[in-house]
C-alpha cells in the first residue's frame, strides 16, 4: 500500500504581499497536481488549505509557533508531511 503525503502550513499572517498570496498559490497548485492535501494552521482567518484551523486569540511567539506545528500534525491524516511556513 502506498503511503500518503500531505502538507502542513503554519503562519502568523504577517507576511507582506505579494509573497503571502504567491506562496499560497504555488502550494495550492502543487497540492492539486500531486494530490497532496494541505492542513493550514494560522493565527487569523485565511482562505487556504483543505483543512483550516485558526488559533484565534494567540499572540505570535515561539510557544505559539510550536503549538501551530503540533496542531497541524495532529490534524493531518497523511503518513508523511511536508512542513511549509
VEXDREN-2710 file (C-alpha; in Angstrom, 1 decimal):
% VEXDREN-2710
k/r/px/py/pz
1/UNK/0.0/0.0/0.0
2/UNK/1.3/3.4/-1.0
3/UNK/2.0/5.9/1.8
4/UNK/0.1/9.2/1.7
5/UNK/1.6/12.6/1.6
6/UNK/0.4/15.9/3.0
7/UNK/1.5/19.5/3.6
8/UNK/1.2/21.3/6.9
9/UNK/1.2/25.1/6.5
10/UNK/1.5/27.4/9.5
11/UNK/1.6/31.2/9.5
12/UNK/1.2/34.2/11.8
13/UNK/-0.3/36.0/8.8
14/UNK/2.3/38.8/8.9
15/UNK/4.0/38.1/5.6
16/UNK/3.6/41.0/3.1
17/UNK/2.1/40.8/-0.3
18/UNK/2.8/39.6/-2.9
19/UNK/4.8/36.9/-1.1
20/UNK/1.8/35.8/1.0
21/UNK/-0.5/35.1/-1.9
22/UNK/2.2/33.8/-4.2
23/UNK/3.3/31.2/-1.7
24/UNK/-0.3/30.1/-1.2
25/UNK/-0.9/29.9/-5.0
26/UNK/2.2/27.8/-5.5
27/UNK/1.4/25.4/-2.7
28/UNK/-2.2/25.1/-3.9
29/UNK/-1.0/24.3/-7.4
30/UNK/1.4/21.6/-6.2
31/UNK/-1.2/20.2/-3.9
32/UNK/-3.7/19.8/-6.7
33/UNK/-1.2/18.5/-9.3
34/UNK/0.2/15.9/-6.9
35/UNK/-3.0/15.2/-4.9
36/UNK/-1.4/16.4/-1.7
37/UNK/-3.8/17.9/0.8
38/UNK/-2.9/20.9/2.9
39/UNK/-3.6/21.3/6.6
40/UNK/-3.4/25.0/7.4
41/UNK/-3.0/26.4/11.0
42/UNK/-2.9/30.2/11.2
43/UNK/-3.5/32.9/13.8
44/UNK/-6.1/34.7/11.6
45/UNK/-8.7/33.5/9.1
46/UNK/-7.0/32.5/5.8
47/UNK/-9.0/31.1/2.9
48/UNK/-6.3/28.5/2.3
49/UNK/-5.9/24.7/2.7
50/UNK/-8.1/21.7/2.7
51/UNK/-8.2/21.6/6.5
52/UNK/-8.2/25.0/8.1
53/UNK/-7.6/25.6/11.7
54/UNK/-7.4/29.1/13.3
55/UNK/-5.8/29.7/16.7
56/UNK/-7.7/32.8/17.5
57/UNK/-6.5/35.0/20.4
58/UNK/-3.0/33.6/20.2
59/UNK/0.0/36.0/20.1
60/UNK/2.9/35.5/17.8
61/UNK/5.6/33.7/19.9
62/UNK/7.8/30.6/20.0
63/UNK/5.3/28.6/22.1
64/UNK/2.5/29.5/19.6
65/UNK/4.7/28.5/16.7
66/UNK/5.2/25.1/18.3
67/UNK/1.5/24.8/19.0
68/UNK/0.7/25.5/15.4
69/UNK/3.1/22.8/14.2
70/UNK/1.7/20.3/16.8
71/UNK/-1.9/21.1/15.9
72/UNK/-1.2/20.7/12.2
73/UNK/0.5/17.3/12.8
74/UNK/-2.4/16.2/15.0
75/UNK/-4.9/17.1/12.3
76/UNK/-3.0/15.9/9.2
77/UNK/-4.2/12.4/8.3
78/UNK/-1.4/11.6/5.9
79/UNK/1.6/9.2/6.6
80/UNK/4.2/11.8/5.6
81/UNK/4.0/15.6/5.8
82/UNK/6.0/18.4/4.3
83/UNK/6.4/21.4/6.6
84/UNK/5.7/24.8/5.0
85/UNK/5.9/28.1/6.8
END
